[in-house]
Amino acid sequence: MVKAILAFVFLIWVCVTGSLAQTPKPCDLANGYLIDKEKPSIYIEFAQFGKADDWKQSRLGEISQKPVIKKGNDVWLRLYNNSCWEIRLTTLSMYVTKIADPANPGKFKMVFGQIQDGNVANVVYTSEEQDGKFVPWAGDSFSTSSIASGHSLLFPVYREHLEKSRSIYVKFHYGWEIKDFSNNLAPDHHAFFWGYRLEEEKKK
């Protein structure tokens, strides 16, 4: 009887450990580097219409915050990090995030250059004409900010930058590329959003 019980327990253990071993982990490269395999690694989707923040009001440093969007005709987009890695992109301000300090339970610490999930950021994007010519805008003072794996951020785009068949793209790097390349030699990746998609949103 005891042997039968032990055999049964062993069988249960094998089944449980086997099923756990087969569960894919988001950042297990053996199972791919995408969290949601139906989506691109980094992509941009329409969020809502509203007044864009004035990029000239960006500061050298500010707290990463949830968006407060006023009524307006500009465009707010959401950029998703659907990859296993942190990504880094250029913003008009250095963002500071308040997070729990694992080394000191109950206390917090400030992390520079990290944008919390779902928060807003004045992301530097490039606006292009249909023939590929750039639409000039923004200043010359920038910072580098990061988005963790599985997180997203919200950012404003001026309406005119997506009109007349224009498109915008956000340039980014994967975190591991920054470590493996020096002297700004990491390859550039682009996440696009095309202006014609706004017409689709109006029809909804």
Contact map, one row per residue, 1 for C-alpha under 8 A:
111110000000000000000000000000000000000000000000000000000000000000000000000000000000000000000000000000000000000000000000000000000000000000000000000000000000000000000000000000000000000000000000000000000000
111111000000000000000000000000000000000000000000000000000000000000000000000000000000000000000000000000000000000000000000000000000000000000000000000000000000000000000000000000000000000000000000000000000000
111111100000000000000000000000000000000000000000000000000000000000000000000000000000000000000000000000000000000000000000000000000000000000000000000000000000000000000000000000000000000000000000000000000000
111111110000000000000000000000000000000000000000000000000000000000000000000000000000000000000000000000000000000000000000000000000000000000000000000000000000000000000000000000000000000000000000000000000000
111111111000000000000000000000000000000000000000000000000000000000000000000000000000000000000000000000000000000000000000000000000000000000000000000000000000000000000000000000000000000000000000000000000000
011111111100000000000000000000000000000000000000000000000000000000000000000000000000000000000000000000000000000000000000000000000000000000000000000000000000000000000000000000000000000000000000000000000000
001111111110000000000000000000000000000000000000000000000000000000000000000000000000000000000000000000000000000000000000000000000000000000000000000000000000000000000000000000000000000000000000000000000000
000111111111000000000000000000000000000000000000000000000000000000000000000000000000000000000000000000000000000000000000000000000000000000000000000000000000000000000000000000000000000000000000000000000000
000011111111100000000000000000000000000000000000000000000000000000000000000000000000000000000000000000000000000000000000000000000000000000000000000000000000000000000000000000000000000000000000000000000000
000001111111110000000000000000000000000000000000000000000000000000000000000000000000000000000000000000000000000000000000000000000000000000000000000000000000000000000000000000000000000000000000000000000000
000000111111111000000000000000000000000000000000000000000000000000000000000000000000000000000000000000000000000000000000000000000000000000000000000000000000000000000000000000000000000000000000000000000000
000000011111111100000000000000000000000000000000000000000000000000000000000000000000000000000000000000000000000000000000000000000000000000000000000000000000000000000000000000000000000000000000000000000000
000000001111111110000000000000000000000000000000000000000000000000000000000000000000000000000000000000000000000000000000000000000000000000000000000000000000000000000000000000000000000000000000000000000000
000000000111111111000000000000000000000000000000000000000000000000000000000000000000000000000000000000000000000000000000000000000000000000000000000000000000000000000000000000000000000000000000000000000000
000000000011111111100000000000000000000000000000000000000000000000000000000000000000000000000000000000000000000000000000000000000000000000000000000000000000000000000000000000000000000000000000000000000000
000000000001111111110000000000000000000000000000000000000000000000000000000000000000000000000000000000000000000000000000000000000000000000000000000000000000000000000000000000000000000000000000000000000000
000000000000111111111000000000000000000000000000000000000000000000000000000000000000000000000000000000000000000000000000000000000000000000000000000000000000000000000000000000000000000000000000000000000000
000000000000011111111100000000000000000000000000000000000000000000000000000000000000000000000000000000000000000000000000000000000000000000000000000000000000000000000000000000000000000000000000000000000000
000000000000001111111110000000000000000000000000000000000000000000000000000000000000000000000000000000000000000000000000000000000000000000000000000000000000000000000000000000000000000000000000000000000000
000000000000000111111110000000000000000000000000000000000000000000000000000000000000000000000000000000000000000000000000000000000000000000000000000000000000000000000000000000000000000000000000000000000000
000000000000000011111111000000000000000000000000000000000000000000000000000000000000000000000000000000000000000000000000000000000000000000000000000000000000000000000000000000000000000000000000000000000000
000000000000000001111111000000000000000000000000000000000000000000000000000000000000000000000000000000000000000000000000000000000000000000000000000000000000000000000000000000000000000000000000000000000000
000000000000000000111111100000000000000000000000000000000000000000000000000000000000000000000000000000000000000000000000000000000000000000000000000000000000000000000000000000000000000000000000000000000000
000000000000000000001111110100100000000000000000000000000000000000000000000000000000000000000000000000000000000000000000000000000000000000000000000000000000000000000000000000000000000000000000000000000000
000000000000000000000011111100100000000000000000000000000000000000000000000000000000000000000000000000000000000000000000000000000000000000000000000000000000000000000000000000000000000000000000000000000000
000000000000000000000001111100111110000000000000000000000000000000000000000000000001000000000000000000000000000000000000000000000000000000000000000000000000000000000000000000000000000000000000000000000000
000000000000000000000000111110011110000000000000000000000000000000000000000000000011100000000000000000000000000000000000000000000000000000000000000000000000000000000000000000000000000000000000000000000000
000000000000000000000001111111111000000000000000000000000000000000000000000000000001000000000000000000000000000000000000000000000000000000000000000000000000000000000000000000000000000000000000000000000000
000000000000000000000000001111111000000000000000000000000000000000000000000000000000000000000000000000000000000000000000000000000000000000000000000000000000000000000000000000000000000000000000000000000000
000000000000000000000000000111110000000000000000000000000000000000000000000000000000000000000000000000000000000000000000000000000000000000000000000000000000000000000000000000000000000000000000000000000000
000000000000000000000001110111111000000000000000000000000000000000000000000000000000000000000000000000000000000000000000000000000000000000000000000000000000000000000000000000000000000000000000000000000000
000000000000000000000000011111111100000000000000000000000000000000000000000000000000000000000000000000000000000000000000000000000000000000000000000000000000000000000000000000000000000000000000000000000000
000000000000000000000000011110111110000010000000000000000000000000000000000000000011000000000000000000000000000000000000000000000000000000000000000000000000000000000000000000000000000000000000000000000000
000000000000000000000000011000011111101110000000000000000000000000000000000000000111000000000000000000000000000000000000000000000000000000000000000000000000000000000000000000000000000000000000000000000000
000000000000000000000000011000001111100000000000000000000000000000000000000000000111000000000000000000000000000000000000000000000000000000000000000001000000000000000000000000000000000000000000000000000000
000000000000000000000000000000000111111000000000000000000000000000000000000000000100000000000000000000000000000000000000000000000000000000000000000000000000000000000000000000000000000000000000000000000000
000000000000000000000000000000000111111100000000000000000000000000000000000000000000000000000000000000000000000000000000000000000000000000000000000000000000000000000000000000000000000000000000000000000000
000000000000000000000000000000000001111100000000000000000000000000000000000000000000000000000000000000000000000000000000000000000000000000000000000000000000000000000000000000000000000000000000000000000000
000000000000000000000000000000000101111110100000000000000000000000000000000000000100000000000000000000000000000000000000000000000000000000000000000000000000000000000000000000000000000000000000000000000000
000000000000000000000000000000000100111111100000000000000000000000000000000000000100000000000000000000000000000000000000000000000000000000000000000000000000000000000000000000000000000000000000000000000000
000000000000000000000000000000001100001111100000000000000000000000000000000000001110000000000000000000000000000000000000000000000000000000000000000000000000000000000000000000000000000000000000000000000000
000000000000000000000000000000000000000111110000000000000000000000000000000000111110000000000000000000000000000000000000000000000000000000000000000000000000000000000000000000000000000000000010000000000000
000000000000000000000000000000000000001111111000000000000000000000000000000000111100000000000000000000000000000000000000000000000000000000000000000000000000000000000000000000000000000000000011000000000000
000000000000000000000000000000000000000001111100000000000000000000000000000011110000000000000000000000000000000000000000000000000000000000000000000000000000000000000000000000000000000000000011100000000000
000000000000000000000000000000000000000000111110000000000000000000000000000011100000000000000000000000000000000000000000000000000000000000000000000000000000000000000000000000000000000000000000100000000000
000000000000000000000000000000000000000000011111000000000000000000000000001111000000000000000000000000000000000000000000000000000000000000000000000000000000000000000000000000000000000000000000000001000000
000000000000000000000000000000000000000000001111100000000000000000000000001111000000000000000000000000000000000000000000000000000000000000000000000000000100000000000000000000000000000000000000000000000000
000000000000000000000000000000000000000000000111110000000000000000000000001110000000000000000000000000000000000000000000000000000000000000000000000000000000000000000000000000000000000000000000000000000000
000000000000000000000000000000000000000000000011111000000000000000000011111100000000000000000000000000000000000000000000000000000000000000000000000000000000000000000000000000000000000000000000000000000000
000000000000000000000000000000000000000000000001111100000000000000001111111100000000000000000000000000000000000000000000000000000000000000000000000000000000000000000000000000000000000000000000000000000000
000000000000000000000000000000000000000000000000111110000000000000001111111000000000000000000000000000000000000000000000000000000000000000000000000000000001000000000000000000000000000000000000000000000000
000000000000000000000000000000000000000000000000011111000000000000001001011100000000000000000000000000000000000000000000000000000000000000000000000000000001110000000000000000000000000000000000000000000000
000000000000000000000000000000000000000000000000001111101000000000000000000000000000000000000000000000000000000000000000010000000000000000000000000000000001000000000000000000000000000000000000000000000000
000000000000000000000000000000000000000000000000000111111100000000000000000000000000000000000000000000000000000000000000000000000000000000000000000000000000000000000000000000000000000000000000000000000000
000000000000000000000000000000000000000000000000000011111100000000000000000000000000000000010000000000000000000000000000010000000000000001000000000000000000000000000000000000000000000000000000000000000000
000000000000000000000000000000000000000000000000000001111100000000000000000000000000000000000000000000000000000000000000000000000000000001100000000000000000000000000000000000000000000000000000000000000000
000000000000000000000000000000000000000000000000000011111110000000000000000000000000000000000000000000000000000000000000000000000000000000000000000000000000000000000000000000000000000000000000000000000000
000000000000000000000000000000000000000000000000000001111111000000000000000000000000000000011000000000000000000000000000010000000000000000000000000000000000000000000000000000000000000000000000000000000000
000000000000000000000000000000000000000000000000000000001111110000000000000000000000000000011100000000000000000000000000000000000000000000000000000000000000000000000000000000000000000000000000000000000000
000000000000000000000000000000000000000000000000000000000111110000000000000000000000000000001100000000000000000000000000000000000000000000000000000000000000000000000000000000000000000000000000000000000000
000000000000000000000000000000000000000000000000000000000011111000000000000000000000000000001111000000000000000000000000000000000000000000000000000000000000000000000000000000000000000000000000000000000000
000000000000000000000000000000000000000000000000000000000011111100000000000000000000000000001111000000000000000000000000000000000000000000000000000000000000000000000000000000000000000000000000000000000000
000000000000000000000000000000000000000000000000000000000000111110000000000000000000000000000011110000000000000000000000000000000000000000000000000000000000000000000000000000000000000000000000000000000000
000000000000000000000000000000000000000000000000000000000000011111000000000000000000000000000011100000000000000001110011100000000000000000000000000000000000000000000000000000000000000000000000000000000000
000000000000000000000000000000000000000000000000000000000000001111100000000000000000000000000000000000000000000000010011000000000000000000000000000000000000000000000000000000000000000000000000000000000000
000000000000000000000000000000000000000000000000000000000000000111110000000000000000000000000000000000000000000000000111000000000000000000000000000000000000000000000000000000000000000000000000000000000000
000000000000000000000000000000000000000000000000000000000000000011111000000000000000000000000000000000000000000000000011000000000000000000000000000000000100000000000000000000000000000000000000000000000000
000000000000000000000000000000000000000000000000000000000000000001111100000000000000000000000000000000000000000000000000000000000000000000000000000000000000000000000000000000000000000000000000000000000000
000000000000000000000000000000000000000000000000011100000000000000111110000000000000000000000000000000000000000000000000000000000000000000000000000000000000000000000000000000000000000000000000000000000000
000000000000000000000000000000000000000000000000011000000000000000011111000000000000000000000000000000000000000000000000000000000000000000000000000000000000000000000000000000000000000000000000000000000000
000000000000000000000000000000000000000000000000111000000000000000001111100000000000000000000000000000000000000000000000000000000000000000000000000000000000000000000000000000000000000000000000000000000000
000000000000000000000000000000000000000000000000111100000000000000000111110000000000000000000000000000000000000000000000000000000000000000000000000000000000000000000000000000000000000000000000000000000000
000000000000000000000000000000000000000000000000111000000000000000000011111000000000000000000000000000000000000000000000000000000000000000000000000000000000001000000000000000000000000000000000000000000000
000000000000000000000000000000000000000000000000111100000000000000000001111100000000000000000000000000000000000000000000000000000000000000000000000000000001111000000000000000000000000000000000000000000000
000000000000000000000000000000000000000000000111111100000000000000000000111110000000000000000000000000000000000000000000000000000000000000000000000000000001111000000000000000000000000000000000000000000000
000000000000000000000000000000000000000000000111110100000000000000000000011111000000000000000000000000000000000000000000000000000000000000000000000000000111100000000000000000000000000000000000000000000000
000000000000000000000000000000000000000000011111000000000000000000000000001111100000000000000000000000000000000000000000000000000000000000000000000000000111100000000000000000000000000000000000000000000000
000000000000000000000000000000000000000000011110000000000000000000000000000111110000000000000000000000000000000000000000000000000000000000000000000000011110000000000000000000000000000000000000000000000000
000000000000000000000000000000000000000001111000000000000000000000000000000011111000000000000000000000000000000000000000000000000000000000000000000000011110000000000000000000000000000000000000000000000000
000000000000000000000000000000000000000001110000000000000000000000000000000001111100000000000000000000000000000000000000000000000000000000000000000001111000000000000000000000000000000000000000000000000000
000000000000000000000000000000000000000011100000000000000000000000000000000000111110011000000000000000000000000000000000000000000000000000000000001111110000000000000000000000000000000000000000000000000000
000000000000000000000000000000000111001111100000000000000000000000000000000000011111000000000000000000000000000000000000000000000000000000000000000011100000000000000000000000000000000000000000000000000000
000000000000000000000000001000001110000011000000000000000000000000000000000000001111110000000000000000000000000000000000000000000000000000000000000011000000000000000000000000000000000000000000000000000000
000000000000000000000000011100001110000000000000000000000000000000000000000000000111110000000000000000000000000000000000000000000000000000000000000011000000000000000000000000000000000000000000000000000000
000000000000000000000000001000000000000000000000000000000000000000000000000000000011111000000000000000000000000000000000000000000000000000000000000110000000000000000000000001110000000000000000000000000000
000000000000000000000000000000000000000000000000000000000000000000000000000000001011111100000000000000000000000000000000000000000000000000000000011110000000000000000000000001110000000000000000000000000000
000000000000000000000000000000000000000000000000000000000000000000000000000000001000111110000000000000000000000000000000000000000000000000000000011110000000000000000000000111100000000000000000000000000000
000000000000000000000000000000000000000000000000000000000000000000000000000000000000011111000000000000000000000000000000000000000000000000000001111000000000000000000000000111100000000000000000000000000000
000000000000000000000000000000000000000000000000000000000000000000000000000000000000001111100000000000000000000000000000001100000000000000000001110000000000000000000000011110000000000000000000000000000000
000000000000000000000000000000000000000000000000000000000000000000000000000000000000000111110000000000000000000000000000001100000000000000000111100000000000000000000000001100000000000000000000000000000000
000000000000000000000000000000000000000000000000000000000000000000000000000000000000000011111100000000000000000000000000111100000000000000000111100000000000000000000000000000000000000000000000000000000000
000000000000000000000000000000000000000000000000000000100110000000000000000000000000000001111100000000000000000000000000011100000000000000001110000000000000000000000000000000000000000000000000000000000000
000000000000000000000000000000000000000000000000000000000111110000000000000000000000000000111110000000000000000000000000010000000000000000000110000000000000000000000000000000000000000000000000000000000000
000000000000000000000000000000000000000000000000000000000011110000000000000000000000000000111111000000000000000110000000000000000000000000000111100000000000000000000000000000000000000000000000000000000000
000000000000000000000000000000000000000000000000000000000000111100000000000000000000000000001111100000000000000111100000100000000000000000000000100000000000000000000000000000000000000000000000000000000000
000000000000000000000000000000000000000000000000000000000000111100000000000000000000000000000111110000000000011111100000000000000000000000000000000000000000000000000000000000000000000000000000000000000000
000000000000000000000000000000000000000000000000000000000000001100000000000000000000000000000011111000000000011111110000000000000000000000000000000000000000000000000000000000000000000000000000000000000000
000000000000000000000000000000000000000000000000000000000000001000000000000000000000000000000001111100000001111000000000000000000000000000000000000000000000000000000000000000000000000000000000000000000000
000000000000000000000000000000000000000000000000000000000000000000000000000000000000000000000000111110000001111000000000000000000000000000000000000000000000000000000000000000000000000000000000000000000000
000000000000000000000000000000000000000000000000000000000000000000000000000000000000000000000000011111001111100000000000000000000000000000000000000000000000000000000000000000000000000000000000000000000000
000000000000000000000000000000000000000000000000000000000000000000000000000000000000000000000000001111111111100000000000000000000000000000000000000000000000000000000000000000000000000000000000000000000000
000000000000000000000000000000000000000000000000000000000000000000000000000000000000000000000000000111111000000000000000000000000000000000000000000000000000000000000000000000000000000000000000000000000000
000000000000000000000000000000000000000000000000000000000000000000000000000000000000000000000000000011111000000000000000000000000000000000000000000000000000000000000000000000000000000000000000000000000000
000000000000000000000000000000000000000000000000000000000000000000000000000000000000000000000000000011111111000000000000000000000000000000000000000000000000000000000000000000000000000000000000000000000000
000000000000000000000000000000000000000000000000000000000000000000000000000000000000000000000000000111111110000000000000000000000000000000000000000000000000000000000000000000000000000000000000000000000000
000000000000000000000000000000000000000000000000000000000000000000000000000000000000000000000000000110011111000000000000000000000000000000000000000000000000000000000000000000000000000000000000000000000000
000000000000000000000000000000000000000000000000000000000000000000000000000000000000000000000000000110011111100000000000000000000000000000000000000000000000000000000000000000000000000000000000000000000000
000000000000000000000000000000000000000000000000000000000000000000000000000000000000000000000000011110010111110000000000000000000000000000000000000000000000000000000000000000000000000000000000000000000000
000000000000000000000000000000000000000000000000000000000000000000000000000000000000000000000000011110000011111000000000000000000000000000000000000000000000000000000000000000000000000000000000000000000000
000000000000000000000000000000000000000000000000000000000000000000000000000000000000000000000001111000000001111100000000000000000000000000000000000000000000000000000000000000000000000000000000000000000000
000000000000000000000000000000000000000000000000000000000000000000000000000000000000000000000001111000000000111111000000000000000000000000000000000000000000000000000000000000000000000000000000000000000000
000000000000000000000000000000000000000000000000000000000000000000000000000000000000000000000111100000000000011111000000000000000000000000000000000000000000000000000000000000000000000000000000000000000000
000000000000000000000000000000000000000000000000000000000000000000000000000000000000000000000111100000000000001111100000000000000000000000000011110000000000000000000000000000000000000000000000000000000000
000000000000000000000000000000000000000000000000000000000000000100000000000000000000000000000011100000000000001111110000000000000000000000000000111000000000000000000000000000000000000000000000000000000000
000000000000000000000000000000000000000000000000000000000000000100000000000000000000000000000011100000000000000011111011100000000000000000000000111000001000000000000000000000000000000000000000000000000000
000000000000000000000000000000000000000000000000000000000000000110000000000000000000000000000000100000000000000001111110000000000000000000000000001000101000000000000000000000000000000000000000000000000000
000000000000000000000000000000000000000000000000000000000000000000000000000000000000000000000000000000000000000000111110000000000000000000000000001100111000000000000000000000000000000000000000000000000000
000000000000000000000000000000000000000000000000000000000000000001000000000000000000000000000000000000000000000000011111000000000000000000000000000000111100000000000000000000000000000000000000000000000000
000000000000000000000000000000000000000000000000000000000000000111100000000000000000000000000000000000000000000000111111100000000000000000000000000000011100000000000000000000000000000000000000000000000000
000000000000000000000000000000000000000000000000000000000000000111100000000000000000000000000000000000000000000000100111110000000000000000000000000000001110000000000000000000000000000000000000000000000000
000000000000000000000000000000000000000000000000000000000000000100000000000000000000000000100010000000000000000000100011111000000000000000000000000000001110000000000000000000000000000000000000000000000000
000000000000000000000000000000000000000000000000000010100100000000000000000000000000000000111000000000000000000000000001111100000000000000000000000000000011000000000000000000000000000000000000000000000000
000000000000000000000000000000000000000000000000000000000000000000000000000000000000000011110000000000000000000000000000111110000000000000000000000000000011000000000000010000000000000000000000000000000000
000000000000000000000000000000000000000000000000000000000000000000000000000000000000000011110000000000000000000000000000011111000000000001000000000000000000000000000000010000000000000000000000000000000000
000000000000000000000000000000000000000000000000000000000000000000000000000000000000000000000000000000000000000000000000001111100000000000000000000000000000000000000001111000000000000000000000000000000000
000000000000000000000000000000000000000000000000000000000000000000000000000000000000000000000000000000000000000000000000000111110000011000000000000000000000000000000001110000000000000000000000000000000000
000000000000000000000000000000000000000000000000000000000000000000000000000000000000000000000000000000000000000000000000000011111000011100000000000000000000000011000111100000000000000000000000000000000000
000000000000000000000000000000000000000000000000000000000000000000000000000000000000000000000000000000000000000000000000000001111111111000000000000000000000000010000111000000000000000000000000000000000000
000000000000000000000000000000000000000000000000000000000000000000000000000000000000000000000000000000000000000000000000000000111111111000000000000000000000000000011110000000000000000000000000000000000000
000000000000000000000000000000000000000000000000000000000000000000000000000000000000000000000000000000000000000000000000000000011111100000000000000000000000000000001110000000000000000000000000000000000000
000000000000000000000000000000000000000000000000000000000000000000000000000000000000000000000000000000000000000000000000000000011111100000000000000000000000000000000000000000000000000000000000000000000000
000000000000000000000000000000000000000000000000000000000000000000000000000000000000000000000000000000000000000000000000000000011111110000000000000000000000000000000000000000000000000000000000000000000000
000000000000000000000000000000000000000000000000000000000000000000000000000000000000000000000000000000000000000000000000000000011111111000000000000000000000000000000000000000000000000000000000000000000000
000000000000000000000000000000000000000000000000000000000000000000000000000000000000000000000000000000000000000000000000000001111001111100000000000000000000000000000000000000000000000000000000000000000000
000000000000000000000000000000000000000000000000000000000000000000000000000000000000000000000000000000000000000000000000000001111000111110000000000000000000000010000000000000000000000000000000000000000000
000000000000000000000000000000000000000000000000000000000000000000000000000000000000000000000000000000000000000000000000000000100000011111000000000000000000000000000000000000000000000000000000000000000000
000000000000000000000000000000000000000000000000000000000000000000000000000000000000000000000000000000000000000000000000000000000000001111100000000000000000000000000000000000000000000000000000000000000000
000000000000000000000000000000000000000000000000000000110000000000000000000000000000000000000000000000000000000000000000000100000000000111110000000000000000000000000000000000000000000000000000000000000000
000000000000000000000000000000000000000000000000000000010000000000000000000000000000000000000000000000000000000000000000000000000000000011111000000000000000000000000000000000000000000000000000000000000000
000000000000000000000000000000000000000000000000000000000000000000000000000000000000000000000000000000000000000000000000000000000000000001111100000000000000000000000000000000000000000000000000000000000000
000000000000000000000000000000000000000000000000000000000000000000000000000000000000000000010000000000000000000000000000000000000000000000111110000000000000000000000000000000000000000000000000000000000000
000000000000000000000000000000000000000000000000000000000000000000000000000000000000000001111100000000000000000000000000000000000000000000011111000000000000000000000000000000000000000000000000000000000000
000000000000000000000000000000000000000000000000000000000000000000000000000000000000000001111100000000000000000010000000000000000000000000001111100000000000000000000000000000000000000000000000000000000000
000000000000000000000000000000000000000000000000000000000000000000000000000000000000000111100100000000000000000010000000000000000000000000000111110000000000000000000000000000000000000000000000000000000000
000000000000000000000000000000000000000000000000000000000000000000000000000000000000000111100110000000000000000011100000000000000000000000000011111000000000000000000000000000000000000000000000000000000000
000000000000000000000000000000000000000000000000000000000000000000000000000000000000011110000000000000000000000011100000000000000000000000000001111100000000000000000000000000000000000000000000000000000000
000000000000000000000000000000000000000000000000000000000000000000000000000000001000011100000000000000000000000001111000000000000000000000000000111110111000000000000000000000000000000000000000000000000000
000000000000000000000000000000000000000000000000000000000000000000000000000000001000111000000000000000000000000000001000000000000000000000000000011111100000000000000000000000000000000000000000000000000000
000000000000000000000000000000000000000000000000000000000000000000000000000000001111111000000000000000000000000000000000000000000000000000000000001111100000000000000000000000000000000000000000000000000000
000000000000000000000000000000000010000000000000000000000000000000000000000000011111000000000000000000000000000000000000000000000000000000000000000111110000000000000000000000000000000000000000000000000000
000000000000000000000000000000000000000000000000000000000000000000000000000000011100000000000000000000000000000000011100000000000000000000000000001111111000000000000000000000000000000000000000000000000000
000000000000000000000000000000000000000000000000000000000000000000000000000001111000000000000000000000000000000000001110000000000000000000000000001001111100000000000000000000000000000000000000000000000000
000000000000000000000000000000000000000000000000000000000000000000000000000001110000000000000000000000000000000000111111100000000000000000000000001000111110000000000000000000000000000000000000000000000000
000000000000000000000000000000000000000000000010000000000000000000100000000111100000000000000000000000000000000000000111100000000000000000000000000000011111000000000000000000000000000000000000000000000000
000000000000000000000000000000000000000000000000000000000000000000000000000111100000000000000000000000000000000000000001111000000000000000000000000000001111100000000000000000000000000000000000000000000000
000000000000000000000000000000000000000000000000001110000000000000000000011110000000000000000000000000000000000000000000011000000000000000000000000000000111110000000000000000000000000000000000000000000000
000000000000000000000000000000000000000000000000000100000000000000000000011110000000000000000000000000000000000000000000000000000000000000000000000000000011111010000000000000000000000000000000000000000000
000000000000000000000000000000000000000000000000000100000000000000000000011000000000000000000000000000000000000000000000000000000000000000000000000000000001111111000000000000000000000000000000000000000000
000000000000000000000000000000000000000000000000000000000000000000000000111000000000000000000000000000000000000000000000000000000000000000000000000000000000111111100000000000000000000000000000000000000000
000000000000000000000000000000000000000000000000000000000000000000000000000000000000000000000000000000000000000000000000000000000000000000000000000000000000011111100000000000000000000000000000000000000000
000000000000000000000000000000000000000000000000000000000000000000000000000000000000000000000000000000000000000000000000000000110000001000000000000000000000111111100111000000000000000000000000000000000000
000000000000000000000000000000000000000000000000000000000000000000000000000000000000000000000000000000000000000000000000000000100000000000000000000000000000011111111111000000000000000000000000011100000000
000000000000000000000000000000000000000000000000000000000000000000000000000000000000000000000000000000000000000000000000000000000000000000000000000000000000001111111110000000000000000000000000001000000000
000000000000000000000000000000000000000000000000000000000000000000000000000000000000000000000000000000000000000000000000000000001000000000000000000000000000000001111100000000000000000000000000001000000000
000000000000000000000000000000000000000000000000000000000000000000000000000000000000000000000000000000000000000000000000000000001100000000000000000000000000000001111110000000000000000000000000011100000000
000000000000000000000000000000000000000000000000000000000000000000000000000000000000000000000000000000000000000000000000000000111100000000000000000000000000000011111111000000000000000000000000011000000000
000000000000000000000000000000000000000000000000000000000000000000000000000000000000000000000000000000000000000000000000000000111100000000000000000000000000000011101111100000000000000000000001111000000000
000000000000000000000000000000000000000000000000000000000000000000000000000000000000000000000000000000000000000000000000000011110000000000000000000000000000000011000111110000000000000000000001111000000000
000000000000000000000000000000000000000000000000000000000000000000000000000000000000000000000000000000000000000000000000000011100000000000000000000000000000000000000011111000000000000000000111100000000000
000000000000000000000000000000000000000000000000000000000000000000000000000000000000000010000000000000000000000000000000001111000000000000000000000000000000000000000001111100000000000000000111000000000000
000000000000000000000000000000000000000000000000000000000000000000000000000000000000000011000000000000000000000000000000000010000000000000000000000000000000000000000000111110000000000000011110000000000000
000000000000000000000000000000000000000000000000000000000000000000000000000000000000001111000000000000000000000000000000000000000000000000000000000000000000000000000000011111000000000000011110000000000000
000000000000000000000000000000000000000000000000000000000000000000000000000000000000001110000000000000000000000000000000000000000000000000000000000000000000000000000000001111101100000001111000000000000000
000000000000000000000000000000000000000000000000000000000000000000000000000000000000111100000000000000000000000000000000000000000000000000000000000000000000000000000000000111111100000000000000000000000000
000000000000000000000000000000000000000000000000000000000000000000000000000000000000111100000000000000000000000000000000000000000000000000000000000000000000000000000000000011111110000000000000000000000000
000000000000000000000000000000000000000000000000000000000000000000000000000000000000110000000000000000000000000000000000000000000000000000000000000000000000000000000000000001111111000000000000000000000000
000000000000000000000000000000000000000000000000000000000000000000000000000000000000000000000000000000000000000000000000000000000000000000000000000000000000000000000000000011111111100001100000000000000000
000000000000000000000000000000000000000000000000000000000000000000000000000000000000000000000000000000000000000000000000000000000000000000000000000000000000000000000000000011111111110001000000000000000000
000000000000000000000000000000000000000000000000000000000000000000000000000000000000000000000000000000000000000000000000000000000000000000000000000000000000000000000000000000111111110000000000000000000000
000000000000000000000000000000000000000000000000000000000000000000000000000000000000000000000000000000000000000000000000000000000000000000000000000000000000000000000000000000011111110001000000000000000000
000000000000000000000000000000000000000000000000000000000000000000000000000000000000000000000000000000000000000000000000000000000000000000000000000000000000000000000000000000001111111111000000000000000000
000000000000000000000000000000000000000000000000000000000000000000000000000000000000000000000000000000000000000000000000000000000000000000000000000000000000000000000000000000000111111111000000000000000000
000000000000000000000000000000000000000000000000000000000000000000000000000000000000000000000000000000000000000000000000000000000000000000000000000000000000000000000000000000000000111110000000000000000000
000000000000000000000000000000000000000000000000000000000000000000000000000000000000000000000000000000000000000000000000000000000000000000000000000000000000000000000000000000000000111111000000000000000000
000000000000000000000000000000000000000000000000000000000000000000000000000000000000000000000000000000000000000000000000000000000000000000000000000000000000000000000000000000000000111111100000000000000000
000000000000000000000000000000000000000000000000000000000000000000000000000000000000000000000000000000000000000000000000000000000000000000000000000000000000000000000000000010001101110111110000000000000000
000000000000000000000000000000000000000000000000000000000000000000000000000000000000000000000000000000000000000000000000000000000000000000000000000000000000000000000000000010001000000011111000000000000000
000000000000000000000000000000000000000000000000000000000000000000000000000000000000000000000000000000000000000000000000000000000000000000000000000000000000000000000000001110000000000001111100000000000000
000000000000000000000000000000000000000000000000000000000000000000000000000000000000000000000000000000000000000000000000000000000000000000000000000000000000000000000000001110000000000000111110000000000000
000000000000000000000000000000000000000000000000000000000000000000000000000000000000000000000000000000000000000000000000000000000000000000000000000000000000000000000000111100000000000000011111000000000000
000000000000000000000000000000000000000001110000000000000000000000000000000000000000000000000000000000000000000000000000000000000000000000000000000000000000000000000000111100000000000000001111100000000000
000000000000000000000000000000000000000000110000000000000000000000000000000000000000000000000000000000000000000000000000000000000000000000000000000000000000000000000011110000000000000000000111110000000000
000000000000000000000000000000000000000000011000000000000000000000000000000000000000000000000000000000000000000000000000000000000000000000000000000000000000000000000011100000000000000000000011111010000000
000000000000000000000000000000000000000000000000000000000000000000000000000000000000000000000000000000000000000000000000000000000000000000000000000000000000000001001111000000000000000000000001111110000000
000000000000000000000000000000000000000000000000000000000000000000000000000000000000000000000000000000000000000000000000000000000000000000000000000000000000000001111111000000000000000000000000111111100000
000000000000000000000000000000000000000000000000000000000000000000000000000000000000000000000000000000000000000000000000000000000000000000000000000000000000000001001000000000000000000000000000011111110000
000000000000000000000000000000000000000000000000000000000000000000000000000000000000000000000000000000000000000000000000000000000000000000000000000000000000000000000000000000000000000000000000111111111000
000000000000000000000000000000000000000000000100000000000000000000000000000000000000000000000000000000000000000000000000000000000000000000000000000000000000000000000000000000000000000000000000001111111100
000000000000000000000000000000000000000000000000000000000000000000000000000000000000000000000000000000000000000000000000000000000000000000000000000000000000000000000000000000000000000000000000001111111110
000000000000000000000000000000000000000000000000000000000000000000000000000000000000000000000000000000000000000000000000000000000000000000000000000000000000000000000000000000000000000000000000000111111111
000000000000000000000000000000000000000000000000000000000000000000000000000000000000000000000000000000000000000000000000000000000000000000000000000000000000000000000000000000000000000000000000000011111111
000000000000000000000000000000000000000000000000000000000000000000000000000000000000000000000000000000000000000000000000000000000000000000000000000000000000000000000000000000000000000000000000000001111111
000000000000000000000000000000000000000000000000000000000000000000000000000000000000000000000000000000000000000000000000000000000000000000000000000000000000000000000000000000000000000000000000000000111111
000000000000000000000000000000000000000000000000000000000000000000000000000000000000000000000000000000000000000000000000000000000000000000000000000000000000000000000000000000000000000000000000000000011111
